[in-house]
Amino acid sequence: MKTLLPNVRHFLASDGGNASVEFTVLLPVFLGLVVFAADTATIFTRQSNMLSVSQQTARIVSRHALDAEAAESFAAELLSRGGYSPEVTVDVDADTQIVTVVITAEPTELAPFGLLSRVLDDRLTVSVSQALEPT
């Protein structure tokens, strides 16, 4: 009994387990921030890619290299390489001579963890308009 009492006092007086408790409490918060940062970075990267593809597609159509249907397939093919498949619409208005490319995607499809899908709107849309060049 004499050897047990000093060991119990030492155990109760030591603060070595505080780090383990703090780690256990803070780990979910830290992991949540990492997942949030990964979702945010991925969505912004993919949105930038959607903008770039829509600009490129509008430029190609405005130079009469592709018609609207072929341009939709072209843009969808470029975007599918990123691992997601948003909806692509290409409209050529003959009256105003304007090409409009609209790319729409679900946030749940863009974010790998889906954490931001609760914060963002229903759909993420990128739209680019460009004048047709004379033939």
Secondary structure as the mmCIF struct_conf table of DSSP 4:
data_model
#
loop_
_struct_conf.conf_type_id
_struct_conf.id
_struct_conf.beg_label_comp_id
_struct_conf.beg_label_asym_id
_struct_conf.beg_label_seq_id
_struct_conf.end_label_comp_id
_struct_conf.end_label_asym_id
_struct_conf.end_label_seq_id
TURN_TY1_P TURN_TY1_P1 LYS A 2 THR A 3
HELX_RH_AL_P HELX_RH_AL_P1 LEU A 4 ALA A 13
TURN_TY1_P TURN_TY1_P2 GLY A 16 GLY A 17
HELX_RH_AL_P HELX_RH_AL_P2 ASN A 18 SER A 62
TURN_TY1_P TURN_TY1_P3 ARG A 63 HIS A 64
BEND BEND1 ALA A 65 LEU A 66
HELX_RH_AL_P HELX_RH_AL_P3 ALA A 68 SER A 80
TURN_TY1_P TURN_TY1_P4 ARG A 81 GLY A 83
STRN STRN1 GLU A 87 ASP A 93
TURN_TY1_P TURN_TY1_P5 ALA A 94 GLN A 97
STRN STRN2 ILE A 98 ALA A 105
HELX_RH_AL_P HELX_RH_AL_P4 PRO A 107 LEU A 110
BEND BEND2 PRO A 112 PHE A 113
BEND BEND3 LEU A 115 LEU A 115
HELX_RH_3T_P HELX_RH_3T_P1 LEU A 116 ARG A 118
TURN_TY1_P TURN_TY1_P6 VAL A 119 VAL A 119
BEND BEND4 LEU A 120 LEU A 120
BEND BEND5 ASP A 122 ASP A 122
STRN STRN3 LEU A 124 ALA A 131
HELX_LH_PP_P HELX_LH_PP_P1 LEU A 132 PRO A 134
#
